[in-house]
């Protein structure tokens, strides 16, 4: 396992039912598709990519008391990720249907299941002990059922002296940007996509977020990524690759950037590492390295 600080990831672990089709059927229609079942969940994807990028990662999540959870635990262990799972006897492990079109762009239908019931007690102080950074998947804050767990994770990380980051994850779910920004106030690094940034700023300049968070690293797909902080803006172009599946690309970007940043890299090298990991992710099917 790599040296360096441990990165705690708080977020979902689940199974993705990935459907590749040239086009989605009309209501009542029928199309041929290629369907696979893959390990997924934004938190688990990020933790797996962190390990692949050379970081030490621990995933905190809530899972069901079912075979899917055991499969995920074993798969993550094989990838070099330590797990701190809370087991829920009332809800199944998260499952997501991922629809991927001919251009490799994805849409998702999510049933967060047990992950949607993450509680403050699931983020135990002993897990944070000795870590250097905590990364929170925004899905945790976007559902009222897990929001308290996410806020508790950020509070615990700050109390333990960890640096923190948050990926908003889903522009369509950012229906109350004021509440979300209140939850992430004081976070060191916010990691939105362009669409998420627009939702959070209501079209204002990203510098408007710097009174709330320390820095913003925004992804823009084929236009690369930009780091914004009090020193100004810095942009790294995207790597020219053929897109097979965009599922998990944002999680990979987060991991590439964070693995470099927590190891002491400057913002340019961290941003470049994030772009490289994101480019690697889109060239393969599925959300994992």
C-alpha positions in Angstrom: 0.0 0.0 0.0 1.2 3.5 -0.7 2.8 5.8 1.8 1.3 9.2 2.7 -1.8 10.4 4.4 -5.0 8.4 4.5 -7.9 9.8 2.5 -11.3 9.1 4.1 -14.1 8.9 1.5 -17.7 9.2 2.8 -20.3 8.2 0.2 -22.3 5.4 -1.5 -21.2 1.9 -2.4 -23.5 0.0 -4.6 -24.0 -2.0 -7.8 -24.4 -0.4 -11.2 -26.6 -2.1 -13.8 -25.0 -0.6 -16.9 -27.1 -0.5 -20.1 -25.4 0.4 -23.4 -27.8 1.2 -26.2 -27.6 3.2 -29.4 -30.8 5.0 -28.4 -33.4 4.7 -25.7 -36.7 3.1 -26.7 -39.9 5.1 -27.1 -42.6 4.3 -24.5 -43.7 0.7 -25.3 -40.8 0.2 -27.6 -38.0 -2.4 -27.6 -34.3 -2.0 -28.4 -31.3 -4.2 -28.2 -28.7 -3.4 -25.5 -25.6 -4.7 -23.8 -26.1 -5.0 -20.1 -23.5 -5.6 -17.4 -23.5 -5.5 -13.6 -20.6 -3.6 -12.2 -19.4 -2.3 -8.8 -20.3 1.3 -8.4 -21.5 4.1 -6.1 -19.8 7.5 -6.2 -18.0 7.0 -2.9 -16.7 3.6 -3.7 -15.7 4.7 -7.2 -13.7 7.6 -5.7 -12.0 5.3 -3.1 -11.1 2.8 -5.8 -9.6 5.4 -8.1 -7.7 6.9 -5.1 -6.1 3.5 -4.5 -5.3 3.2 -8.2 -3.7 6.7 -8.2 -1.4 5.6 -5.3 -3.3 7.0 -2.3 -4.3 5.2 0.8 -8.1 5.2 1.0 -10.8 4.2 3.5 -14.5 4.2 2.4 -17.2 5.0 5.0 -20.6 3.9 3.8 -23.9 2.3 4.8 -24.8 -1.0 3.1 -27.5 -3.6 3.3 -27.2 -6.9 5.1 -27.1 -8.7 1.7 -24.7 -10.5 -0.7 -24.2 -7.3 -2.7 -22.5 -5.7 0.3 -20.2 -8.6 0.8 -19.3 -8.6 -2.9 -18.5 -4.9 -2.7 -16.4 -5.3 0.4 -14.3 -8.0 -1.2 -13.9 -6.1 -4.4 -12.8 -3.0 -2.7 -10.4 -4.9 -0.5 -8.8 -6.4 -3.6 -8.5 -2.9 -5.0 -6.6 -1.8 -1.9 -9.4 0.1 -0.2 -10.2 -0.3 3.5 -13.9 -0.3 4.3 -15.8 1.0 7.3 -19.3 -0.1 6.5 -22.3 0.3 8.7 -24.8 -2.5 8.0 -28.5 -1.6 7.7 -31.0 -4.4 8.3 -33.9 -2.4 7.0 -32.7 -1.4 3.5 -30.8 -3.0 0.6 -27.4 -2.0 -0.7 -27.5 0.9 -3.2 -28.3 0.0 -6.8 -28.2 2.3 -9.8 -29.3 1.8 -13.4 -26.8 3.5 -15.7 -28.0 4.2 -19.3 -25.1 4.9 -21.7 -25.7 6.1 -25.2 -23.7 5.7 -28.4 -21.6 8.8 -27.6 -20.6 7.3 -24.2 -22.8 9.8 -22.2 -24.6 8.5 -19.2 -27.9 9.0 -17.4 -28.8 7.3 -14.1 -31.7 5.9 -12.2 -30.7 5.6 -8.6 -32.0 3.7 -5.6 -29.6 4.6 -2.8 -31.2 2.1 -0.4 -29.1 1.8 2.7 -26.7 4.5 1.6 -29.5 7.0 1.8 -29.8 6.2 5.5 -26.2 7.2 6.4 -26.3 8.4 10.0 -23.9 10.6 12.0 -22.9 7.6 14.1 -21.7 5.8 11.0 -18.7 8.1 10.7 -16.8 6.9 13.8 -14.0 9.1 15.2 -11.7 6.1 15.3 -11.9 5.9 11.5 -10.8 9.6 11.2 -7.8 9.1 13.6 -4.6 9.3 11.7 -6.1 10.4 8.4 -5.1 13.5 6.5 -8.1 14.3 4.4 -11.8 13.6 4.2 -13.7 13.7 0.9 -17.5 13.7 0.9 -19.8 12.7 -2.0 -22.4 15.4 -2.5 -25.2 12.8 -2.8 -25.0 12.3 0.9 -25.9 16.0 1.4 -28.5 16.1 -1.3 -30.9 13.6 0.3 -32.6 14.7 3.6 -32.3 11.1 4.9 -28.4 11.1 4.8 -27.8 14.9 5.1 -27.1 14.8 8.9 -24.6 12.0 8.3 -22.7 14.1 5.8 -22.7 17.2 7.9 -21.5 15.2 10.9 -18.6 13.8 8.7 -17.5 17.3 7.8 -17.7 18.5 11.4 -15.7 15.5 12.6 -13.1 16.0 10.0 -12.5 19.6 11.0 -12.4 18.7 14.7 -9.7 16.1 13.9 -7.7 18.6 11.9 -8.3 17.0 8.4 -8.5 18.9 5.2 -11.8 18.4 3.4 -13.3 18.3 -0.1 -16.8 17.9 -1.5 -18.0 16.9 -5.0 -21.6 18.2 -5.5 -22.2 15.2 -7.9 -25.6 16.1 -9.5 -26.6 19.5 -10.9 -30.3 18.4 -11.3 -30.5 17.7 -7.5 -29.1 21.0 -6.4 -32.5 22.5 -6.0 -31.5 24.5 -2.9 -28.0 25.8 -3.5 -28.1 28.0 -0.5 -28.6 25.1 1.8 -25.9 23.0 0.1 -23.4 25.9 0.4 -24.3 26.3 4.0 -23.5 22.6 4.5 -20.1 22.9 2.8 -19.0 26.2 4.3 -15.4 26.0 5.4 -14.6 23.1 3.1 -11.0 23.4 1.6 -11.9 22.3 -1.9 -15.1 22.1 -3.9 -15.1 19.9 -6.9 -18.1 20.6 -9.2 -18.7 20.0 -12.8 -19.6 23.1 -15.0 -23.3 22.3 -14.7 -23.0 22.0 -10.9 -21.1 25.2 -10.7 -23.8 27.1 -12.6 -26.4 25.6 -10.2 -24.5 26.7 -7.1 -23.6 30.2 -8.3 -26.8 30.9 -10.3 -24.6 31.9 -13.2 -22.2 34.2 -11.2 -18.5 33.9 -11.4 -17.0 31.0 -9.5 -15.0 33.4 -7.4 -18.2 34.2 -5.6 -17.8 30.8 -3.8 -14.4 31.7 -2.3 -16.0 33.3 0.7 -17.6 29.9 1.4 -14.9 27.4 0.4 -11.1 27.7 0.1 -10.8 26.7 -3.6 -12.8 25.4 -6.5 -11.6 22.9 -9.1 -14.3 22.7 -11.8 -14.4 20.1 -14.6 -15.5 21.0 -18.1 -15.3 17.7 -20.0 -13.5 18.3 -23.3 -12.5 21.8 -22.2 -10.4 20.4 -19.3 -10.5 21.7 -15.7 -9.9 24.9 -13.9 -8.6 25.7 -10.4 -9.9 28.9 -8.8 -8.6 30.3 -5.5 -7.5 33.6 -4.1 -4.4 33.5 -6.3 -6.5 33.4 -9.4 -7.4 30.9 -12.1 -5.4 28.1 -13.6 -6.6 25.8 -16.4 -5.3 22.5 -17.7 -6.6 21.2 -21.1 -8.3 17.9 -21.5 -6.4 15.0 -22.9 -7.6 13.9 -26.4 -9.1 10.4 -25.9 -12.0 8.5 -27.4 -14.9 8.4 -25.0 -16.4 4.9 -24.4 -18.3 5.6 -21.2 -18.3 8.8 -19.0 -19.6 6.9 -15.9 -17.3 7.7 -13.0 -15.2 10.2 -14.9 -15.8 12.9 -12.2 -15.0 10.5 -9.4 -11.7 9.6 -11.2 -10.9 13.3 -11.6 -11.5 13.9 -7.9 -9.2 11.0 -7.0 -6.4 11.9 -9.3 -6.4 15.5 -8.1 -6.7 14.6 -4.4 -4.1 11.9 -4.5 -1.6 14.4 -5.8 -2.8 17.3 -3.6 -2.7 15.5 -0.3 0.8 14.3 -1.1 1.9 17.9 -1.4 1.5 18.8 -5.1 0.8 22.3 -6.2 -2.5 23.2 -7.8 -1.2 22.8 -11.4 0.2 19.3 -10.8 -2.9 18.3 -8.8 -5.2 19.6 -11.6 -3.1 17.8 -14.3 -3.3 14.5 -12.3 -7.1 14.9 -12.0 -7.5 15.5 -15.8 -5.3 12.4 -16.5 -7.3 10.2 -14.3 -10.6 11.5 -15.8 -9.3 10.8 -19.3 -8.3 7.3 -18.3 -11.8 6.7 -16.9 -13.7 7.6 -20.0 -11.8 5.2 -22.3 -13.2 2.1 -20.5 -16.6 0.7 -19.7 -17.7 1.1 -16.1 -16.9 3.4 -13.3 -13.8 1.7 -11.8 -10.1 1.7 -12.7 
